Amino acid sequence: MIEVIVTVNFKNRNYQTNVIVSKDTIWAKIRQLAEEQVKKQWNL
């Protein structure tokens, strides 16, 4: 498992979030997980 820090643009603002994934996870999946994380946090 590795930690990846991703910058996500959500509602015209940039947010950094970390995602913990296995080493063989593709970039598209990492980005998707990061976007979901940010959306969950800001759509309370």
Phi, psi and omega in degrees: 000142177228157176257129180239130177262126186236139173263126183240133175267120181223121182054047178061025174230148179263132178233139175258136178219154177254145180231132178256118185222168175284159185299333184266011179288135182283156184301321181300320179290320178299314180296319179299315179297319179296316179297318178297320180297314181294317180298318178297320183293321187261356176252055182284000000 
